[in-house]
Amino acid sequence: DEEVQAMAAETEVEDGPDDEGNMFLRSGKPSDALPIPYANEQAARYANGGANPPDLTLIVDGRENGQNYVFSLLLGYKEPPAGINIREGLYYNPYFAGGAIAMPKMLVSGGVEYDDGTPAIESQMAKDVTTFLTWAAQPEHDERKLLGAKFITGTLLLLLALTYQKNLAWSVIKSRKVVLDVLN
């Protein structure tokens, strides 16, 4: 957690407005939104061959079986099979709808260096990217699950206490013997 906070503090984030209505720069926090890499849509299209890139922070939640989809997409680049023609500037990936994707293969073995000595193979990097995109889609996921577990635990304890109280209050009535004297 401290490492993540230190990494976030290395960036400056525009925040505000302050009391005077001015925007200001501050150190980043882990809860800050990821910065947008392009100034506007036209710059994004120019840098990506005319295609506006999607917001990948939503891709894991936006696709069915999202984590597996992203992992397979990152590792699925191949030469097209015989009989399938791919336009220039596109790449064959059977996991992408239609099989032709504009994003080139981004992962190559040895492309990063891990501090802990983990081998930088494509599948490890794809797993790391998928894990990051899952977190980016729902950064509050862990806190939400913890809050839900606390709520359920509290509700069960309350139910247990109320059941005990009910049994205690009704035990006098339930254990009482009612005798009907019909002859007199």
C-alpha positions as CSV (number, residue, x, y, z in Angstrom):
1,D,0.0,0.0,0.0
2,E,2.8,2.4,0.9
3,E,4.5,1.6,-2.5
4,V,1.3,2.4,-4.4
5,Q,1.0,5.7,-2.5
6,A,4.6,6.6,-3.2
7,M,4.1,5.8,-6.9
8,A,0.9,7.9,-7.1
9,A,2.7,10.8,-5.2
10,E,5.3,11.0,-8.0
11,T,2.6,12.4,-10.4
12,E,1.0,15.8,-10.3
13,V,-2.7,16.1,-10.7
14,E,-4.8,19.2,-11.6
15,D,-7.3,19.7,-8.8
16,G,-9.7,22.4,-7.7
17,P,-11.1,24.8,-7.8
18,D,-9.8,26.4,-4.6
19,D,-11.7,29.1,-2.7
20,E,-10.8,31.7,-5.4
21,G,-12.0,29.4,-8.2
22,N,-8.5,28.6,-9.5
23,M,-7.3,25.2,-10.5
24,F,-4.1,24.0,-8.8
25,L,-1.6,21.1,-9.0
26,R,-1.2,18.6,-6.1
27,S,0.5,15.3,-5.5
28,G,-1.3,12.3,-6.8
29,K,-3.3,9.8,-4.7
30,P,-4.1,6.2,-5.5
31,S,-7.8,7.1,-5.8
32,D,-7.2,9.6,-8.6
33,A,-8.5,8.8,-12.1
34,L,-6.0,7.6,-14.6
35,P,-4.8,10.5,-16.8
36,I,-6.1,10.7,-20.4
37,P,-3.1,10.1,-22.7
38,Y,-4.3,12.5,-25.5
39,A,-5.4,16.1,-25.4
40,N,-8.6,15.5,-27.4
41,E,-10.3,13.0,-29.7
42,Q,-8.5,14.4,-32.8
43,A,-5.1,13.9,-31.3
44,A,-6.1,10.4,-30.3
45,R,-7.3,9.5,-33.8
46,Y,-4.1,11.0,-35.4
47,A,-1.9,8.9,-33.1
48,N,-3.8,5.7,-33.8
49,G,-4.2,5.7,-37.6
50,G,-7.6,7.3,-37.6
51,A,-9.2,5.1,-34.9
52,N,-10.3,6.6,-31.6
53,P,-8.9,4.2,-28.9
54,P,-11.4,2.9,-26.4
55,D,-11.2,3.7,-22.7
56,L,-9.5,0.5,-21.5
57,T,-10.4,1.2,-17.9
58,L,-13.8,-0.1,-18.7
59,I,-13.0,-3.1,-21.0
60,V,-12.9,-5.8,-18.3
61,D,-16.4,-4.8,-17.1
62,G,-17.7,-4.0,-20.6
63,R,-17.0,-7.4,-22.2
64,E,-18.5,-10.8,-21.3
65,N,-16.0,-12.9,-19.4
66,G,-13.8,-9.7,-19.5
67,Q,-10.6,-10.9,-17.8
68,N,-10.3,-14.0,-20.0
69,Y,-11.2,-11.8,-23.1
70,V,-8.4,-9.3,-22.4
71,F,-5.8,-12.1,-21.5
72,S,-6.7,-14.0,-24.7
73,L,-6.7,-10.9,-26.8
74,L,-3.2,-9.9,-25.6
75,L,-1.8,-13.4,-26.4
76,G,-3.8,-14.2,-29.4
77,Y,-1.9,-12.6,-32.3
78,K,-1.1,-15.1,-35.0
79,E,-0.5,-15.3,-38.7
80,P,-3.9,-15.4,-40.5
81,P,-4.9,-18.9,-41.7
82,A,-4.9,-19.7,-45.4
83,G,-7.8,-18.0,-47.2
84,I,-8.2,-15.1,-44.8
85,N,-6.9,-11.8,-46.1
86,I,-6.1,-9.0,-43.6
87,R,-5.9,-5.4,-44.8
88,E,-2.7,-3.5,-44.4
89,G,-2.4,-1.9,-41.0
90,L,-4.5,-4.6,-39.3
91,Y,-3.4,-7.7,-37.5
92,Y,-5.0,-11.1,-37.2
93,N,-6.3,-12.1,-33.7
94,P,-9.0,-14.7,-33.6
95,Y,-10.2,-13.4,-30.2
96,F,-11.2,-10.1,-31.6
97,A,-14.6,-9.8,-33.3
98,G,-14.0,-10.2,-37.1
99,G,-10.4,-11.4,-36.5
100,A,-8.8,-8.1,-37.7
101,I,-7.6,-5.6,-35.0
102,A,-5.8,-2.3,-35.5
103,M,-3.7,-2.7,-32.3
104,P,-0.4,-4.4,-33.0
105,K,1.0,-7.0,-30.7
106,M,2.2,-5.1,-27.7
107,L,3.8,-7.8,-25.5
108,V,7.2,-9.3,-26.2
109,S,9.2,-11.5,-23.9
110,G,11.7,-9.4,-22.0
111,G,9.7,-6.2,-22.6
112,V,9.8,-5.2,-18.9
113,E,12.1,-6.0,-15.9
114,Y,10.4,-7.1,-12.7
115,D,12.1,-6.0,-9.4
116,D,11.5,-9.4,-7.8
117,G,13.2,-11.3,-10.7
118,T,9.9,-12.7,-12.2
119,P,10.6,-13.8,-15.7
120,A,9.2,-11.3,-18.2
121,I,7.4,-13.7,-20.5
122,E,4.3,-12.7,-22.5
123,S,1.8,-14.7,-20.4
124,Q,3.1,-13.1,-17.2
125,M,2.9,-9.6,-18.7
126,A,-0.6,-10.3,-20.1
127,K,-1.7,-11.5,-16.6
128,D,-0.3,-8.3,-15.1
129,V,-2.1,-6.1,-17.6
130,T,-5.3,-8.0,-17.1
131,T,-5.0,-7.6,-13.3
132,F,-4.4,-3.9,-13.6
133,L,-7.3,-3.3,-16.0
134,T,-9.5,-5.3,-13.6
135,W,-8.4,-3.0,-10.8
136,A,-8.8,0.1,-13.0
137,A,-12.4,-0.9,-13.8
138,Q,-13.3,-1.1,-10.1
139,P,-10.7,0.3,-7.8
140,E,-13.1,0.3,-4.9
141,H,-13.8,-3.5,-5.3
142,D,-11.8,-4.7,-2.3
143,E,-13.3,-2.1,0.1
144,R,-16.8,-2.8,-1.2
145,K,-16.4,-6.6,-0.6
146,L,-14.9,-5.9,2.9
147,L,-17.9,-3.6,3.7
148,G,-20.3,-6.3,2.5
149,A,-18.6,-8.9,4.7
150,K,-18.8,-6.6,7.7
151,F,-22.5,-5.9,7.0
152,I,-23.4,-9.6,6.7
153,T,-21.4,-10.4,9.9
154,G,-23.2,-7.7,11.8
155,T,-26.6,-8.8,10.4
156,L,-25.9,-12.4,11.5
157,L,-24.8,-11.2,15.0
158,L,-27.9,-9.1,15.3
159,L,-30.1,-12.0,14.1
160,L,-28.5,-14.3,16.7
161,A,-29.0,-11.7,19.5
162,L,-32.7,-11.2,18.5
163,T,-33.3,-14.9,18.3
164,Y,-31.9,-15.4,21.8
165,Q,-34.0,-12.5,23.1
166,K,-37.1,-13.9,21.6
167,N,-36.5,-17.3,23.0
168,L,-35.8,-15.9,26.4
169,A,-38.9,-13.7,26.4
170,W,-41.2,-16.5,25.2
171,S,-39.7,-19.3,27.3
172,V,-42.0,-18.4,30.2
173,I,-45.1,-18.6,28.0
174,K,-43.9,-21.7,26.1
175,S,-43.1,-23.7,29.3
176,R,-46.2,-22.9,31.2
177,K,-48.6,-25.7,31.8
178,V,-52.2,-25.0,31.0
179,V,-54.7,-27.1,32.9
180,L,-58.3,-27.1,32.0
181,D,-60.7,-28.3,34.7
182,V,-63.7,-29.2,32.7
183,L,-65.6,-31.0,35.5
184,N,-66.0,-28.1,37.8
